[in-house]
Amino acid sequence: METRTCFHGLISVRGRVRIGELLMSKKSGKVTSKRVHIISRKNAWAIKKQGASKASKIYQKKETAIQNAQKLRETGYDVIVHKKDGSIQKWEKSKK
């Protein structure tokens, strides 16, 4: 099974990746991409950069969080929108 190194040890590429793990290529040691996640937080929605321990900002509405994350998308971040259950709803590649 292929694996990649992350800041929290080894993870399976085929396995489920937990938010907050910053994937690195095992060969080059470079970060594979910049990603920002829109995730559910109690009765709100948060923007959290992958690898960060805390959310960048909390919003009351999911739509507002998505709109603000689009600004990061223009600067080279992939935007990954999650459903309330944590599964991925939409993955938008960066514009750069």
Secondary structure per residue as TSV (DSSP state, phi and psi in degrees):
chain	resnum	aa	ss	phi	psi
A	1	M	-	360.0	131.4
A	2	E	-	-72.5	138.9
A	3	T	E	-132.0	159.7
A	4	R	E	-128.3	151.6
A	5	T	E	-84.3	138.9
A	6	C	E	-131.1	174.5
A	7	F	T	-66.7	-15.8
A	8	H	T	-107.7	18.7
A	9	G	E	112.1	-152.8
A	10	L	E	-97.9	140.9
A	11	I	E	-129.4	158.5
A	12	S	E	-86.3	132.9
A	13	V	S	-66.4	-36.2
A	14	R	S	-78.0	-20.0
A	15	G	S	-78.6	175.7
A	16	R	-	-80.6	132.4
A	17	V	-	-92.8	127.0
A	18	R	-	-81.2	146.2
A	19	I	T	-64.0	140.0
A	20	G	T	103.9	-10.8
A	21	E	-	-91.1	128.9
A	22	L	-	-98.9	108.0
A	23	L	E	-72.2	139.8
A	24	M	E	-130.6	145.7
A	25	S	-	-69.1	132.5
A	26	K	T	-66.8	-34.2
A	27	K	T	-75.5	-50.4
A	28	S	T	-92.9	-24.2
A	29	G	-	75.8	10.4
A	30	K	-	-96.0	152.7
A	31	V	B	-66.2	132.7
A	32	T	-	-74.4	-34.4
A	33	S	-	-168.5	162.0
A	34	K	-	-96.2	131.3
A	35	R	E	-135.7	147.3
A	36	V	E	-128.3	136.5
A	37	H	E	-110.5	140.7
A	38	I	E	-102.3	113.7
A	39	I	E	-127.6	155.0
A	40	S	E	-78.2	135.6
A	41	R	E	-135.0	103.9
A	42	K	T	50.0	-112.3
A	43	N	T	-105.1	30.1
A	44	A	E	-146.3	-178.2
A	45	W	E	-127.6	140.5
A	46	A	E	-121.8	148.5
A	47	I	E	-99.8	124.4
A	48	K	E	-134.2	121.5
A	49	K	E	-72.5	139.7
A	50	Q	T	-62.1	132.2
A	51	G	T	95.8	-15.3
A	52	A	-	-79.8	148.8
A	53	S	S	-85.8	-21.0
A	54	K	S	-129.1	157.3
A	55	A	-	-69.9	146.4
A	56	S	S	-70.6	-41.5
A	57	K	E	-158.7	150.2
A	58	I	E	-113.2	138.1
A	59	Y	E	-127.2	150.6
A	60	Q	S	-75.6	-31.4
A	61	K	S	-116.1	140.0
A	62	K	H	-61.4	-41.0
A	63	E	H	-60.4	-38.9
A	64	T	H	-65.5	-41.6
A	65	A	H	-62.9	-41.8
A	66	I	H	-64.4	-43.5
A	67	Q	H	-59.9	-42.9
A	68	N	H	-72.2	-31.1
A	69	A	H	-69.0	-25.8
A	70	Q	H	-62.1	-28.2
A	71	K	H	-64.2	-38.9
A	72	L	H	-69.6	-33.2
A	73	R	H	-60.6	-37.2
A	74	E	T	-70.0	-18.4
A	75	T	T	-99.2	9.6
A	76	G	T	111.1	7.6
A	77	Y	-	-95.9	140.1
A	78	D	E	-76.3	141.2
A	79	V	E	-109.0	121.0
A	80	I	E	-114.0	113.4
A	81	V	E	-97.0	126.4
A	82	H	E	-103.9	152.7
A	83	K	-	-79.9	171.8
A	84	K	T	-59.7	-31.3
A	85	D	T	-80.4	-2.4
A	86	G	S	98.3	-13.8
A	87	S	-	-73.0	160.1
A	88	I	E	-80.8	126.9
A	89	Q	E	-91.0	-44.7
A	90	K	E	-153.1	142.4
A	91	W	E	-127.9	112.0
A	92	E	E	-106.6	122.0
A	93	K	-	-70.8	155.0
A	94	S	-	-63.7	158.3
A	95	K	-	-86.0	-6.5
A	96	K	-	-96.9	360.0
